[in-house]
Amino acid sequence: MEGRGDRLTTLYRSYESVPVRAAVRFPLHLEIVLRTAEQEYPGVTEDVSANGLLFAAPDLPPVGAVVQFEITMPAAIMGSLTDVLLHCVGRIVRHQQVEDKCMAAAVIDEYSFRG
């Protein structure tokens, strides 16, 4: 398996062309840390799609903030032999609160993965 981690695929897309809420969402609860230029925001994803994610955290990045984050997609979910690491760059597009849970949605503008 040596050399497999050297393969890197990157997708760049214009955020104007991304349908924010049209993609199929998967209810995955994965630990995540979103990073802005100023701060880190640890949380847990509520759902994930090809266009973005919804995550819950005690403290949220502001709407409009550019964020970076990595998600490790388990091999069993991805149908692969090994976990897949996604590195994403996006932005926070909304906040919402359901009962006592604070959540934010992030659109993914760019990503790369290794697997």
C-alpha positions as CSV (number, residue, x, y, z in Angstrom):
1,M,0.0,0.0,0.0
2,E,3.0,2.3,0.0
3,G,2.6,5.4,-2.1
4,R,-1.2,5.3,-1.9
5,G,-1.2,8.4,0.4
6,D,0.7,10.3,-2.3
7,R,-2.4,10.5,-4.6
8,L,-4.3,13.8,-4.1
9,T,-7.4,14.9,-5.8
10,T,-8.7,18.5,-5.5
11,L,-12.0,20.0,-6.6
12,Y,-12.3,23.8,-7.0
13,R,-15.7,25.3,-7.8
14,S,-17.3,28.7,-7.8
15,Y,-19.6,29.1,-4.8
16,E,-22.2,30.9,-7.0
17,S,-22.8,27.6,-8.8
18,V,-23.3,25.5,-5.7
19,P,-26.9,24.7,-4.8
20,V,-26.6,25.1,-1.0
21,R,-29.4,22.8,0.1
22,A,-30.1,20.6,-3.0
23,A,-27.6,17.8,-2.4
24,V,-28.4,14.5,-0.7
25,R,-27.5,14.7,3.0
26,F,-26.2,11.8,5.1
27,P,-26.8,11.8,8.8
28,L,-23.1,11.3,9.9
29,H,-22.1,12.2,13.4
30,L,-18.3,12.7,13.2
31,E,-16.0,14.8,15.4
32,I,-14.7,17.9,13.6
33,V,-12.7,21.0,14.2
34,L,-13.5,24.0,12.0
35,R,-10.7,26.6,11.9
36,T,-10.9,30.3,11.0
37,A,-7.9,32.6,10.9
38,E,-8.7,33.6,14.5
39,Q,-10.0,30.5,16.3
40,E,-10.8,26.8,16.3
41,Y,-14.3,25.4,16.8
42,P,-14.6,21.8,17.9
43,G,-17.9,20.1,17.2
44,V,-19.8,17.1,15.8
45,T,-21.4,16.9,12.3
46,E,-25.1,16.4,12.1
47,D,-25.2,15.7,8.4
48,V,-22.8,15.8,5.5
49,S,-23.3,16.2,1.7
50,A,-21.1,16.8,-1.3
51,N,-21.9,20.5,-1.0
52,G,-21.4,21.1,2.8
53,L,-22.2,20.1,6.3
54,L,-24.3,20.9,9.3
55,F,-22.5,20.7,12.6
56,A,-23.2,21.3,16.3
57,A,-20.8,23.1,18.6
58,P,-21.0,25.1,21.8
59,D,-19.4,28.0,20.0
60,L,-19.9,28.8,16.3
61,P,-17.9,30.7,13.7
62,P,-19.8,33.8,12.5
63,V,-21.9,33.6,9.3
64,G,-19.7,34.5,6.3
65,A,-16.5,33.2,8.0
66,V,-14.1,31.3,5.8
67,V,-13.4,27.9,7.5
68,Q,-11.0,25.0,7.0
69,F,-11.7,21.5,8.3
70,E,-10.8,17.8,7.9
71,I,-13.2,15.0,8.0
72,T,-12.2,11.4,8.3
73,M,-14.8,9.3,6.4
74,P,-14.8,5.8,7.8
75,A,-13.9,3.0,5.3
76,A,-17.2,1.2,6.0
77,I,-19.3,4.3,5.0
78,M,-17.1,5.0,1.9
79,G,-17.0,1.4,0.7
80,S,-13.2,1.4,0.7
81,L,-10.5,-0.5,2.4
82,T,-9.1,2.5,4.3
83,D,-10.6,5.6,5.8
84,V,-10.7,8.7,3.5
85,L,-9.4,12.0,4.8
86,L,-11.1,15.1,3.3
87,H,-9.5,18.5,3.7
88,C,-12.1,21.2,3.0
89,V,-12.3,25.0,2.6
90,G,-15.6,26.6,2.8
91,R,-17.7,29.3,4.5
92,I,-20.4,29.5,7.1
93,V,-23.8,30.2,5.5
94,R,-26.2,30.1,8.4
95,H,-26.8,29.4,12.1
96,Q,-29.7,27.6,13.6
97,Q,-30.8,26.3,17.0
98,V,-32.9,23.3,17.7
99,E,-33.9,23.0,21.4
100,D,-30.6,23.5,23.2
101,K,-28.3,22.5,20.3
102,C,-26.5,25.4,18.4
103,M,-25.7,24.5,14.8
104,A,-24.0,26.1,11.8
105,A,-24.1,25.1,8.1
106,A,-20.9,25.3,6.0
107,V,-20.8,25.2,2.2
108,I,-17.7,23.5,0.8
109,D,-16.0,25.6,-1.9
110,E,-12.9,23.5,-2.3
111,Y,-11.7,20.0,-1.1
112,S,-9.0,17.5,-1.5
113,F,-8.8,13.9,-0.3
114,R,-6.4,11.1,0.4
115,G,-7.5,7.5,0.8
